[in-house]
């Protein structure tokens, strides 16, 4: 009786319905290329302030061109203009130096060339 049940179970399976299992090979797909999107805008952030010497260090995102020497930029805090700076350099990687022309700056302030 047990062999009748086993044979009945095997008789139901049709070989055309299921693909054979892929036991020896692992299917590999090439990884999709990474998506690199340049930062929008040219805003930088003040990372360091020397209030006695009146200069700031500005950091920009990767891919954003650094402003040129002698270029004047505005500094904003919470959407309000708080200072004006002038790029003096030197520039390294994503950082540059600027003199404070007018106003007061704090670390974290946004720098834009309006």
C-alpha positions in Angstrom: 0.0 0.0 0.0 2.9 2.4 0.8 4.5 1.8 -2.6 1.1 2.5 -4.3 1.1 6.0 -2.6 4.7 6.7 -3.7 4.0 5.7 -7.3 0.8 7.7 -7.3 2.7 10.8 -6.1 5.3 10.5 -8.8 2.8 9.9 -11.5 1.2 13.3 -10.9 4.4 15.3 -11.6 4.8 16.2 -15.2 8.3 16.9 -16.2 7.3 19.8 -18.6 5.8 22.0 -15.9 8.9 22.8 -13.8 12.3 23.7 -15.1 15.1 21.6 -13.7 16.9 23.1 -10.7 20.2 24.9 -11.3 22.3 23.1 -8.7 25.8 23.5 -10.0 25.7 27.1 -11.3 24.9 30.3 -9.6 23.4 32.9 -11.8 25.3 36.2 -11.7 24.3 39.5 -13.1 26.6 42.4 -13.5 26.1 45.1 -10.9 24.4 48.2 -12.3 26.8 51.2 -12.6 26.6 53.6 -9.7 24.6 56.8 -10.2 26.6 59.9 -9.6 24.7 63.2 -9.5 26.6 66.4 -9.1 25.5 68.7 -6.3 22.9 71.3 -7.3 23.9 74.9 -6.9 27.2 76.5 -5.9 26.5 77.0 -2.2 29.3 76.3 0.3 29.4 76.1 4.1 31.7 77.9 6.5 33.6 75.2 8.5 35.9 77.4 10.5 36.0 81.1 11.5 38.9 83.1 12.9 37.2 86.3 14.1 40.3 88.0 15.3 42.1 87.7 11.9 38.7 88.1 10.1 38.9 85.1 7.8 36.8 81.9 7.2 37.4 78.5 5.7 34.7 77.5 3.3 33.9 73.9 2.3 32.1 72.9 -1.0 30.6 69.7 -2.1 32.5 67.4 -4.5 31.9 68.5 -8.1 31.1 72.1 -7.3 33.6 74.5 -8.8 35.4 76.7 -6.3 35.0 80.4 -6.6 37.9 82.4 -8.1 40.3 84.6 -6.1 38.9 88.2 -5.4 35.3 87.0 -6.0 32.8 88.5 -3.5 30.2 86.2 -1.9 27.4 86.6 0.5 27.0 84.7 3.8 23.5 83.6 4.9 22.2 82.3 8.3 18.7 81.0 8.4 18.0 82.6 5.1 19.1 86.1 6.1 22.3 87.8 4.8 24.7 88.3 7.7 28.1 89.0 6.0 30.0 89.6 2.9 33.3 87.8 2.1 36.1 88.0 -0.5 37.9 84.8 -1.7 41.6 85.2 -1.1 42.8 81.5 -1.3 44.6 79.3 -1.2 42.2 76.5 -2.4 42.7 72.9 -1.6 40.4 70.0 -2.6 37.0 71.2 -1.7 38.1 74.0 0.7 39.0 77.6 0.2 39.8 80.7 2.3 38.0 84.1 2.4 38.4 87.4 4.2 35.4 88.8 6.0 34.6 92.2 4.4 31.5 93.1 6.4 29.3 91.4 9.0 29.9 88.4 11.2 30.2 84.7 10.3 29.7 81.5 12.2 30.6 77.9 11.4 27.6 76.4 9.5 26.7 79.6 7.7 25.8 79.2 4.0 27.9 80.9 1.3 26.4 81.9 -2.0 27.4 84.1 -4.9 24.1 86.0 -5.5 
